[in-house]
Amino acid sequence: MSSQKAGVIEAVRSGKAQGVPITQTLQQLGLPRSSYYRWGQARLPEGERFPSPWRLRPEEQAAILALKQAEPWLSPRTISGRLRQQGVVVSPSSAYRVLKAEGWVEPATLREKPWDEPRYEPFRPNQLWGADWSLLRIASVRWYLLTVIDYFSRLMVAWTVVPTVTQREVQALVAVAVLDEHLDQVPPAQRPKVRLDRGAPNTATVTKEVLHDLGLLLSLARPHRPTDNARQERWYRTLKQEEVYVMADYPSIEVARESLGRYIEFYNTQRPHQALWGFTPGEAHRVGNHTRLREHLRGLQAQAREERRRYWREQELLNQHLSPQNLS
């Protein structure tokens, strides 16, 4: 096998000397480019090998393990996003490999694919909002959490805790969201649609009039189509798994508002979001453009690869300098 590899490498080099492209020679030999370059890299002397930009530095591996040890429930994807906030750029797959080598990867089940696709996909902040409410238990009494989420950035724009849900609470929350986002200063044509289900508080005539006065367009979900407000529903799943079910029964309304406010602030500004490539909703809302967000991520990844390449090159040069041959 070694002689065959050497023959292929020699054939490619000979063809290249005669002006034949490497790809053409490899196609004639039926060999993938990746295999050829892997063989060629392996045959180079130790000091002449190209440092891999995907090989993590020791401090990057240590950062992954330290974060996992401090918060064992974090997934590789979440660890990647959290470390990026600290200036350590590692991919989710690299974090997975490091954790798997230590036996720290837990099996996970994937969510089933939604049976219906959402009807709209916004391309800027404050273009489409979703509003809904969910049950809470406070001192063994039923209360409700009302929220407004921005569909573009997944930012929790406004929220409140109320003992009951009527049209008054829905109207007040949407008005607060408009003021918090300073939308009263922009033309009505640039204000968002508000996705609501067909509950009585949402379909009331007064609610429609208030939304019209605020310059908002009411977008009612279709009957029996929870995916029409999917991002709001998914947010409640996250909230309940990470906050509400942990508390189970809040002792008082003051504790509930304090705890929920602290979690929503964490969700908006610190929690990496999978649909936002590991950025937070606050970052996505501030940038306001998914293309620029992706470009920023690619820039961070390229910088991290270059730093790793430089690090491993320096390590190789140091090892060569300290080798027994050079010391003698």
C-alpha positions in Angstrom: 0.0 0.0 0.0 2.8 2.4 0.8 4.4 1.8 -2.6 1.1 2.5 -4.3 0.7 5.8 -2.4 4.3 6.7 -3.3 3.5 5.9 -7.0 0.4 8.1 -7.0 2.3 11.0 -5.4 5.1 10.6 -7.9 2.7 10.5 -10.8 1.0 13.7 -9.7 4.3 15.5 -9.3 5.5 14.3 -12.7 2.3 15.5 -14.3 2.5 18.8 -12.5 6.1 19.3 -13.8 4.7 18.7 -17.4 2.0 21.3 -16.9 -0.9 18.8 -16.1 -3.2 20.1 -13.4 -3.3 18.0 -10.2 -7.0 17.6 -10.4 -6.8 16.2 -13.9 -4.2 13.6 -12.9 -6.2 12.6 -9.8 -9.4 12.2 -11.9 -7.5 9.9 -14.3 -6.3 7.8 -11.3 -9.7 7.8 -9.7 -8.4 9.3 -6.4 -10.0 12.0 -4.3 -8.0 15.2 -3.8 -8.4 14.9 0.0 -6.7 11.5 0.0 -3.8 12.8 -2.1 -3.1 15.8 0.1 -3.5 13.6 3.2 -0.9 11.2 1.9 1.4 14.0 0.8 1.2 15.6 4.2 2.0 12.4 5.9 5.2 11.9 3.9 6.6 15.4 4.7 9.2 15.6 7.4 7.9 16.7 10.7 9.2 20.3 10.5 7.8 20.8 7.0 4.2 19.8 7.7 1.5 22.5 7.4 0.0 23.3 10.8 -3.7 22.4 10.9 -5.9 25.4 11.6 -8.6 23.0 13.0 -6.3 21.6 15.7 -7.4 23.2 18.9 -4.8 24.8 21.2 -4.4 23.4 24.7 -6.0 26.5 26.2 -9.0 26.1 23.9 -9.5 22.5 25.0 -9.1 23.5 28.6 -11.8 26.2 28.2 -14.2 23.7 26.7 -13.6 21.2 29.6 -13.8 24.0 32.2 -17.1 25.3 31.0 -18.6 21.8 30.8 -17.3 21.0 34.2 -18.8 24.2 35.6 -22.2 23.7 33.8 -22.5 19.9 33.0 -25.9 20.4 31.3 -24.5 22.5 28.4 -24.4 20.9 25.0 -21.4 21.2 22.6 -23.4 23.8 20.5 -24.2 25.9 23.6 -20.6 25.7 24.8 -19.4 26.9 21.4 -21.6 30.0 21.6 -20.8 30.7 25.3 -17.1 30.5 24.7 -17.4 32.8 21.7 -18.7 35.5 24.1 -15.5 35.1 26.0 -13.3 35.5 22.9 -12.6 31.8 22.4 -13.9 30.7 19.0 -14.4 27.0 18.6 -16.9 25.2 16.5 -19.7 22.9 18.0 -18.0 19.9 16.3 -14.7 20.7 17.9 -16.3 21.0 21.3 -18.1 17.7 20.7 -14.8 15.9 19.9 -13.1 17.2 23.0 -16.0 16.2 25.2 -16.4 12.9 23.5 -12.7 12.1 24.2 -13.4 12.6 27.9 -16.7 10.6 27.8 -18.7 13.8 28.6 -21.2 13.6 25.8 -24.7 12.6 26.7 -27.1 11.1 24.2 -29.8 13.5 23.0 -33.0 12.9 21.1 -33.9 15.3 18.2 -37.2 17.1 18.0 -39.6 15.8 15.4 -39.9 18.0 12.3 -42.9 20.3 12.4 -45.7 19.0 10.3 -46.4 22.4 8.8 -44.1 25.2 7.6 -44.4 28.8 8.9 -46.1 31.2 6.6 -43.7 34.1 6.9 -39.9 34.6 7.2 -38.9 38.2 8.2 -35.7 39.7 7.0 -35.3 42.6 9.5 -36.1 43.3 13.2 -39.6 44.5 14.1 -41.1 43.2 10.9 -43.2 40.4 12.5 -44.0 39.9 16.1 -45.7 37.0 17.9 -47.7 37.4 21.1 -49.2 34.7 23.3 -49.6 33.8 27.0 -48.8 30.7 29.1 -49.8 29.5 32.6 -47.8 29.9 35.8 -48.4 28.8 39.3 -47.8 31.5 41.9 -48.6 30.6 45.5 -50.7 27.7 44.2 -52.8 30.2 42.2 -53.1 30.3 38.4 -51.4 33.3 36.8 -50.4 34.1 33.2 -47.2 35.2 31.5 -47.8 37.3 28.4 -44.9 37.9 26.0 -44.1 39.5 22.7 -41.3 38.0 20.6 -39.6 39.4 17.5 -39.6 36.7 14.8 -36.4 37.9 13.2 -34.1 38.0 16.2 -36.1 35.9 18.7 -35.7 38.8 21.1 -38.3 39.0 23.9 -39.5 42.5 23.2 -42.0 42.8 26.1 -43.5 40.7 28.8 -45.8 40.9 31.9 -47.4 38.7 34.5 -51.1 39.1 35.1 -53.8 37.2 37.1 -56.1 36.9 34.1 -56.0 37.6 30.3 -58.5 40.0 28.8 -58.3 42.3 25.8 -57.0 45.0 28.1 -53.9 43.1 29.0 -53.1 42.2 25.4 -53.5 45.7 24.2 -51.4 47.1 27.0 -48.5 44.7 26.4 -48.4 45.4 22.6 -48.4 49.2 23.4 -45.5 48.7 25.8 -43.6 46.8 23.1 -44.2 49.6 20.6 -42.8 52.2 23.1 -39.8 50.0 24.1 -38.8 49.6 20.5 -39.4 53.3 19.8 -41.7 52.4 16.9 -43.8 55.4 17.6 -41.1 57.4 15.9 -41.2 55.4 12.6 -43.8 55.5 9.8 -46.7 53.0 10.2 -45.6 51.2 7.0 -42.4 50.1 8.8 -44.1 48.8 12.0 -44.6 45.1 12.5 -47.4 42.7 11.9 -48.5 41.0 15.1 -49.2 37.3 15.0 -52.0 36.3 17.4 -54.1 33.2 17.8 -57.9 33.3 17.6 -58.6 33.6 21.3 -61.3 36.0 22.4 -59.0 38.7 23.7 -57.1 38.8 20.4 -60.1 38.9 18.1 -62.1 41.5 20.1 -63.1 44.6 18.1 -61.4 46.9 20.6 -58.1 44.9 20.2 -58.2 45.4 16.5 -58.9 49.1 16.9 -56.0 49.6 19.3 -53.6 47.7 17.0 -54.8 49.9 14.1 -54.3 53.1 16.2 -50.7 51.9 17.0 -50.0 51.4 13.3 -49.8 47.6 13.6 -51.3 45.0 11.3 -53.1 42.1 13.0 -52.1 38.7 11.6 -54.3 36.0 13.0 -53.1 32.4 13.0 -55.1 29.8 11.1 -57.3 27.5 13.2 -55.5 24.4 14.5 -52.2 25.6 13.1 -49.8 26.1 16.1 -46.9 26.4 13.7 -48.3 29.7 12.5 -46.9 31.1 15.8 -44.1 28.5 16.1 -41.3 30.7 17.4 -43.5 32.0 20.2 -44.5 28.4 21.1 -40.9 27.3 21.0 -39.9 30.1 23.3 -42.4 28.9 25.9 -40.9 25.4 25.7 -37.5 26.8 26.4 -38.8 29.0 29.2 -40.6 26.1 30.9 -37.7 23.7 30.6 -35.1 26.1 31.9 -37.1 28.3 34.3 -40.8 27.6 35.1 -40.6 23.8 35.6 -37.5 24.3 37.9 -39.5 26.6 40.1 -42.8 24.7 39.8 -44.7 27.1 42.1 -43.4 30.6 42.7 -43.9 31.7 46.3 -45.1 35.2 45.5 -45.8 37.5 42.6 -42.7 39.6 43.5 -40.5 36.5 43.3 -42.1 35.4 40.0 -41.5 38.7 38.3 -37.9 38.9 39.6 -37.1 35.4 38.6 -38.8 35.6 35.2 -37.2 39.0 34.5 -33.8 37.6 35.3 -34.2 34.7 33.0 -35.6 36.8 30.1 -32.6 39.1 30.4 -30.3 36.1 30.3 -32.2 34.7 27.3 -32.0 38.0 25.4 -28.3 38.9 26.2 -26.4 35.7 27.1 -28.0 32.5 26.0 -26.7 31.4 22.5 -29.5 30.6 20.1 -29.1 27.7 17.7 -31.2 29.3 15.0 -28.9 32.4 15.2 -25.6 30.4 14.7 -24.7 30.7 18.4 -25.3 34.4 18.7 -27.8 35.8 21.2 -31.2 37.4 20.3 -29.9 40.7 21.5 -26.9 40.6 19.1 -29.1 39.6 16.2 -31.6 42.3 17.0 -28.8 44.9 17.2 -27.1 43.8 14.0 -30.4 43.6 12.2 -29.1 41.6 9.2 -28.5 37.8 9.1 -26.0 38.1 6.3 -23.8 40.5 8.3 -24.2 38.1 11.3 -22.9 35.2 9.3 -20.0 37.2 7.9 -19.0 38.2 11.4 -19.1 34.6 12.4 -16.9 33.6 9.4 -14.4 36.3 10.3 -14.2 35.1 13.9 -13.7 31.5 12.7 -11.0 32.5 10.2 -9.1 34.5 12.9 -9.3 31.5 15.3 -7.9 29.1 12.6 -5.1 31.5 11.9 -4.2 31.8 15.6 -4.1 28.0 15.8 -2.0 27.6 12.8 0.5 30.2 14.2 0.5 28.5 17.6 1.2 25.0 16.3 3.9 26.3 13.9 5.6 28.0 16.9 5.3 24.7 18.8 6.9 22.8 16.0 9.8 25.3 15.7 10.3 25.2 19.5 10.4 21.4 19.5 12.9 21.3 16.6 15.1 23.8 18.5 15.0 21.7 21.7 15.4 18.3 19.9 18.5 16.2 21.0 20.2 16.7 17.6 20.1 20.5 17.9 21.1 20.5 21.6 24.1 18.3 20.8 
